[in-house]
Amino acid sequence: MSAEATNPATPGPVMPSPKLSAPVERGAAPANRRKGLPRIDLRRLGRAALLGPGARDRLPDAIGHVAEAHRAHHPSADLEPLRRAWVLAESSHRGQMRKSGEPYITHPLAVTLILAELGAETTTLTASLLHDTVEDTEVTLDQVGKEFGEEVRYLVDGVTKLEKVDYGAAAEPETFRKMLVATGNDVRVMSIKLADRLHNMRTLGVMRPEKQARIAKVTRDVLIPLAERLGVQALKTELEDLVFAILHPEEYEHTRGLIDDNAARDADPLAEIAVEVRGVLREAGLQAEVVIRPRHFVSVHRRSRKRGPMRGADFGRILVLVNEDADCYGVLGELHTCLTPVVSEFKDFIAVPKFNLYQSLHTAVARGDGEIAEVLIRTHQMHKVAEAGVIALGNPYAAPADEQAERSVDGERADPTRPGWLSRLLDWQAGAADPDTFWSTLREDLAQDREITVFRADGGSLGLPEGASCVDAAYAQYGDDAHACMGARVNGRLATLSTVLRDGDTVQLLMGQDPASEPSREWLEHAHTPAARIAIQRWLAAHPSPRDTEPSEAPAAAPRPTAEGPAVRPGTANAVVDQSGASVRLAGCCTPVPPDDVTGFSVRGGVVTVHRVECAAVETMKSVGRAEVGVSWGDTTECRVTLVAESFGRPHLLADLTEAIALEGVAIVSATVEPPSEQRVRHTYTLQLPDAAHLPGLMRAMRNVAGVYDVSRARHQAAAAQ
């Protein structure tokens, strides 16, 4: 987009051209150029541009290649908007030169050709030809809108940079923010930006090394992750190689040597295995195209670092293209039956597509000599989407033939032009007003290149980055209301907010009812998403208080000592036993109260201990031969009971529980609080009730205290000794 591009005579790294369609030249055409299409000579096109537009009844020679590439994907496309866009772009940029000395018009022309070869529709190509006119010429957005319509105007506006004179050092981050917001409404904005960056990276050679490195780092941290998320692999892989050559030249040259050495070998195991695959499918009567996909430089580099010395079949993959989805599984079955499959390499991205639209079956087959070839199986349409991503959608905003094409799911657009990651990004950026915060957070967010889906208790779903915790799920579902979250159930089990979620988990978030609920500073340690971190940090910054540093309930070093309540009369056991002269003791392991079903056992000293019949100690007593003693409840209703309250730690929880108990007219005999563990706190209360019938109401009142998720009768395992 900048006029600071360089001479195509000094392109980025030039890849060798070994047999089997090895990696193509970088700095030339996209890797997926159609066979037979001649290489585009930008110098010749530049000379054609200087001659001005051609006759009105035909396309100018300079954009003939664009028209040819466009018609290959869209045979019935109307080329008139392209002709008019060319006339305006060429006349507006006439006299402007790139740093290489070439006419500037060669840049928008090259960007448009990249998009045309990926299958972009006419509106995108029209905007691409005009994408620098408003930024670098006297053309205005109103003029673009009047001549080409609001869609083209929006796309051109979306990719137009903000001026440094107005924004200073914030110009770059705020420009990216502007583009991302525009992409949220029309994904074609980012398609144009990615193609623009690719051509500038191809022609970066005449810039100062430090400027090359700065641009390459932004490309690595922002543009390449965006290309991956939008599924535009053809642009992503070439950008990766160009960045690799600039930032890691020594490792790049080493990788080039590996590729050159492999190309010079006489034997080609990948080609031999491909022949076997063709034979298997031919005998099975399956129509399929079998080709070899060489790995690009970065892929070769990663594989060599991960697996050590490279073998011949490691330098590429076998790609099998079929017509129908069902044929993919037919091919898979034949290969696994007739060849030796490496089962651990199988992945089904057709049944479960990746979040960036990618669909394919992945497997691998092995030969007796140890060569292992990876195999990708997909339909021709899947392959088109795998290469071009959202660009392959054509015009995603045209009226859908199927009225279900843009149904709403959980308030998010179901069509891939507004994927979940983009919606979340747009949400959190609104809370990051500071450009530096936005810029650093954007890079962190885009570094999380894998997604998971978790399911809500109400049947909805949440898309989250891999490694997300329950904290992230809370803020993804409730926004700032997640400040009141107390905990969660994951797959039906209680879990702390720090619990890391896995793909397919079901999450029920436990929300408090207190509007004054506060997030914990500790949550920042478990917040993986920008939305969660920004919301928590914003609240903490707005509420500076000594309470932020107070312990939530008890010191972590040791249990809190027993807190004695008001003195109470111990009370006598109101149980009657069928044993003359025996004294009665209610077992502390299960603290029975009327009207529990109870039983008794004789112990030393002429005492009968009374247990609830479901108490674990009952079975223990029976197993050692202790005889049961009949027990019934007397007329006295007063009783003593031990309750255990499980809660999530928060300030003043003990005081709130104590108050709830007191309001029920119950005396506290003793209370102990265990040290917090993973943000959870366990309280044990021994209570004197004036009437056993009050017990259910008391337990309900305790459960209603914010932060408490369970209240139960105490059950100890040491009762057998009684």
Secondary structure in CASP SS format (residue, H / E / C, confidence):
PFRMAT SS
TARGET T0000
AUTHOR 0000-0000-0000
METHOD secondary structure of the structure
MODEL  1
M C 1.00
S C 1.00
A C 1.00
E C 1.00
A C 1.00
T C 1.00
N C 1.00
P C 1.00
A C 1.00
T C 1.00
P C 1.00
G C 1.00
P C 1.00
V C 1.00
M C 1.00
P C 1.00
S C 1.00
P C 1.00
K C 1.00
L C 1.00
S C 1.00
A C 1.00
P C 1.00
V C 1.00
E C 1.00
R C 1.00
G C 1.00
A C 1.00
A C 1.00
P C 1.00
A C 1.00
N C 1.00
R C 1.00
R C 1.00
K C 1.00
G C 1.00
L C 1.00
P C 1.00
R C 1.00
I C 1.00
D C 1.00
L H 1.00
R H 1.00
R H 1.00
L H 1.00
G H 1.00
R H 1.00
A H 1.00
A H 1.00
L H 1.00
L C 1.00
G C 1.00
P C 1.00
G C 1.00
A C 1.00
R C 1.00
D C 1.00
R C 1.00
L C 1.00
P C 1.00
D H 1.00
A H 1.00
I H 1.00
G H 1.00
H H 1.00
V H 1.00
A H 1.00
E H 1.00
A H 1.00
H H 1.00
R H 1.00
A H 1.00
H H 1.00
H C 1.00
P C 1.00
S C 1.00
A C 1.00
D C 1.00
L C 1.00
E H 1.00
P H 1.00
L H 1.00
R H 1.00
R H 1.00
A H 1.00
W H 1.00
V H 1.00
L H 1.00
A H 1.00
E H 1.00
S H 1.00
S H 1.00
H H 1.00
R C 1.00
G C 1.00
Q C 1.00
M E 1.00
R C 1.00
K C 1.00
S C 1.00
G C 1.00
E C 1.00
P E 1.00
Y C 1.00
I C 1.00
T H 1.00
H H 1.00
P H 1.00
L H 1.00
A H 1.00
V H 1.00
T H 1.00
L H 1.00
I H 1.00
L H 1.00
A H 1.00
E H 1.00
L C 1.00
G C 1.00
A C 1.00
E C 1.00
T H 1.00
T H 1.00
T H 1.00
L H 1.00
T H 1.00
A H 1.00
S H 1.00
L H 1.00
L C 1.00
H C 1.00
D C 1.00
T H 1.00
V H 1.00
E H 1.00
D H 1.00
T C 1.00
E C 1.00
V C 1.00
T C 1.00
L H 1.00
D H 1.00
Q H 1.00
V H 1.00
G H 1.00
K H 1.00
E H 1.00
F H 1.00
G C 1.00
E H 1.00
E H 1.00
V H 1.00
R H 1.00
Y H 1.00
L H 1.00
V H 1.00
D H 1.00
G H 1.00
V H 1.00
T C 1.00
K C 1.00
L C 1.00
E C 1.00
K H 1.00
V H 1.00
D H 1.00
Y H 1.00
G H 1.00
A H 1.00
A H 1.00
A H 1.00
E H 1.00
P H 1.00
E H 1.00
T H 1.00
F H 1.00
R H 1.00
K H 1.00
M H 1.00
L H 1.00
V H 1.00
A H 1.00
T H 1.00
G H 1.00
N H 1.00
D C 1.00
V C 1.00
R H 1.00
V H 1.00
M H 1.00
S H 1.00
I H 1.00
K H 1.00
L H 1.00
A H 1.00
D H 1.00
R H 1.00
L H 1.00
H H 1.00
N H 1.00
M H 1.00
R H 1.00
T C 1.00
L C 1.00
G C 1.00
V C 1.00
M C 1.00
R C 1.00
P H 1.00
E H 1.00
K H 1.00
Q H 1.00
A H 1.00
R H 1.00
I H 1.00
A H 1.00
K H 1.00
V H 1.00
T H 1.00
R H 1.00
D H 1.00
V H 1.00
L H 1.00
I H 1.00
P H 1.00
L H 1.00
A H 1.00
E H 1.00
R H 1.00
L C 1.00
G C 1.00
V C 1.00
Q H 1.00
A H 1.00
L H 1.00
K H 1.00
T H 1.00
E H 1.00
L H 1.00
E H 1.00
D H 1.00
L H 1.00
V H 1.00
F H 1.00
A H 1.00
I H 1.00
L H 1.00
H C 1.00
P H 1.00
E H 1.00
E H 1.00
Y H 1.00
E H 1.00
H H 1.00
T H 1.00
R H 1.00
G H 1.00
L H 1.00
I H 1.00
D H 1.00
D H 1.00
N H 1.00
A H 1.00
A H 1.00
R C 1.00
D C 1.00
A C 1.00
D C 1.00
P H 1.00
L H 1.00
A H 1.00
E H 1.00
I H 1.00
A H 1.00
V H 1.00
E H 1.00
V H 1.00
R H 1.00
G H 1.00
V H 1.00
L H 1.00
R H 1.00
E H 1.00
A C 1.00
G C 1.00
L C 1.00
Q C 1.00
A C 1.00
E E 1.00
V E 1.00
V E 1.00
I E 1.00
R E 1.00
P E 1.00
R C 1.00
H C 1.00
F H 1.00
V H 1.00
S H 1.00
V H 1.00
H H 1.00
R H 1.00
R H 1.00
S H 1.00
R H 1.00
K H 1.00
R H 1.00
G C 1.00
P C 1.00
M C 1.00
R C 1.00
G H 1.00
A H 1.00
D H 1.00
F H 1.00
G E 1.00
R E 1.00
I E 1.00
L E 1.00
V E 1.00
L E 1.00
V E 1.00
N C 1.00
E C 1.00
D H 1.00
A H 1.00
D H 1.00
C H 1.00
Y H 1.00
G H 1.00
V H 1.00
L H 1.00
G H 1.00
E H 1.00
L H 1.00
H H 1.00
T H 1.00
C H 1.00
L C 1.00
T E 1.00
P E 1.00
V C 1.00
V H 1.00
S H 1.00
E H 1.00
F C 1.00
K E 1.00
D E 1.00
F C 1.00
I C 1.00
A C 1.00
V C 1.00
P C 1.00
K C 1.00
F C 1.00
N C 1.00
L C 1.00
Y C 1.00
Q C 1.00
S C 1.00
L E 1.00
H E 1.00
T E 1.00
A E 1.00
V E 1.00
A E 1.00
R C 1.00
G C 1.00
D C 1.00
G C 1.00
E C 1.00
I E 1.00
A E 1.00
E E 1.00
V E 1.00
L E 1.00
I E 1.00
R E 1.00
T E 1.00
H H 1.00
Q H 1.00
M H 1.00
H H 1.00
K H 1.00
V H 1.00
A H 1.00
E H 1.00
A H 1.00
G H 1.00
V H 1.00
I H 1.00
A H 1.00
L H 1.00
G C 1.00
N C 1.00
P C 1.00
Y C 1.00
A C 1.00
A C 1.00
P C 1.00
A C 1.00
D C 1.00
E C 1.00
Q C 1.00
A C 1.00
E C 1.00
R C 1.00
S E 1.00
V E 1.00
D C 1.00
G C 1.00
E E 1.00
R E 1.00
A C 1.00
D C 1.00
P C 1.00
T C 1.00
R C 1.00
P C 1.00
G H 1.00
W H 1.00
L H 1.00
S H 1.00
R H 1.00
L H 1.00
L H 1.00
D H 1.00
W H 1.00
Q H 1.00
A C 1.00
G C 1.00
A C 1.00
A C 1.00
D C 1.00
P H 1.00
D H 1.00
T H 1.00
F H 1.00
W H 1.00
S H 1.00
T H 1.00
L H 1.00
R H 1.00
E H 1.00
D H 1.00
L H 1.00
A C 1.00
Q C 1.00
D C 1.00
R C 1.00
E E 1.00
I E 1.00
T E 1.00
V E 1.00
F E 1.00
R E 1.00
A C 1.00
D C 1.00
G C 1.00
G C 1.00
S E 1.00
L E 1.00
G E 1.00
L E 1.00
P E 1.00
E C 1.00
G C 1.00
A C 1.00
S E 1.00
C H 1.00
V H 1.00
D H 1.00
A H 1.00
A H 1.00
Y H 1.00
A H 1.00
Q H 1.00
Y H 1.00
G H 1.00
D H 1.00
D H 1.00
A H 1.00
H H 1.00
A H 1.00
C E 1.00
M E 1.00
G E 1.00
A E 1.00
R E 1.00
V E 1.00
N C 1.00
G C 1.00
R E 1.00
L E 1.00
A E 1.00
T C 1.00
L C 1.00
S C 1.00
T C 1.00
V E 1.00
L C 1.00
R C 1.00
D C 1.00
G C 1.00
D C 1.00
T E 1.00
V E 1.00
Q E 1.00
L E 1.00
L E 1.00
M E 1.00
G C 1.00
Q C 1.00
D C 1.00
P C 1.00
A C 1.00
S C 1.00
E C 1.00
P C 1.00
S C 1.00
R H 1.00
E H 1.00
W H 1.00
L H 1.00
E H 1.00
H C 1.00
A C 1.00
H C 1.00
T C 1.00
P H 1.00
A H 1.00
A H 1.00
R H 1.00
I H 1.00
A H 1.00
I H 1.00
Q H 1.00
R H 1.00
W H 1.00
L H 1.00
A H 1.00
A H 1.00
H C 1.00
P C 1.00
S C 1.00
P H 1.00
R H 1.00
D H 1.00
T H 1.00
E C 1.00
P C 1.00
S C 1.00
E C 1.00
A C 1.00
P C 1.00
A C 1.00
A C 1.00
A C 1.00
P C 1.00
R C 1.00
P C 1.00
T C 1.00
A E 1.00
E E 1.00
G C 1.00
P C 1.00
A C 1.00
V C 1.00
R C 1.00
P C 1.00
G C 1.00
T C 1.00
A C 1.00
N C 1.00
A E 1.00
V E 1.00
V E 1.00
D C 1.00
Q C 1.00
S C 1.00
G C 1.00
A C 1.00
S E 1.00
V E 1.00
R E 1.00
L E 1.00
A C 1.00
G C 1.00
C C 1.00
C C 1.00
T C 1.00
P C 1.00
V C 1.00
P C 1.00
P C 1.00
D C 1.00
D C 1.00
V E 1.00
T E 1.00
G E 1.00
F E 1.00
S E 1.00
V E 1.00
R C 1.00
G C 1.00
G C 1.00
V E 1.00
V E 1.00
T E 1.00
V E 1.00
H E 1.00
R E 1.00
V C 1.00
E C 1.00
C C 1.00
A H 1.00
A H 1.00
V H 1.00
E H 1.00
T H 1.00
M H 1.00
K H 1.00
S H 1.00
V C 1.00
G C 1.00
R C 1.00
A C 1.00
E E 1.00
V E 1.00
G C 1.00
V E 1.00
S E 1.00
W E 1.00
G C 1.00
D C 1.00
T C 1.00
T C 1.00
E C 1.00
C E 1.00
R E 1.00
V E 1.00
T E 1.00
L E 1.00
V E 1.00
A E 1.00
E E 1.00
S E 1.00
F E 1.00
G C 1.00
R C 1.00
P C 1.00
H C 1.00
L H 1.00
L H 1.00
A H 1.00
D H 1.00
L H 1.00
T H 1.00
E H 1.00
A H 1.00
I H 1.00
A H 1.00
L H 1.00
E C 1.00
G C 1.00
V C 1.00
A E 1.00
I E 1.00
V E 1.00
S E 1.00
A E 1.00
T E 1.00
V E 1.00
E C 1.00
P C 1.00
P C 1.00
S E 1.00
E C 1.00
Q C 1.00
R E 1.00
V E 1.00
R E 1.00
H E 1.00
T E 1.00
Y E 1.00
T E 1.00
L E 1.00
Q E 1.00
L E 1.00
P C 1.00
D C 1.00
A H 1.00
A H 1.00
H H 1.00
L H 1.00
P H 1.00
G H 1.00
L H 1.00
M H 1.00
R H 1.00
A H 1.00
M H 1.00
R H 1.00
N C 1.00
V C 1.00
A C 1.00
G C 1.00
V E 1.00
Y E 1.00
D E 1.00
V E 1.00
S E 1.00
R E 1.00
A C 1.00
R C 1.00
H C 1.00
Q C 1.00
A C 1.00
A H 1.00
A H 1.00
A H 1.00
Q C 1.00
END
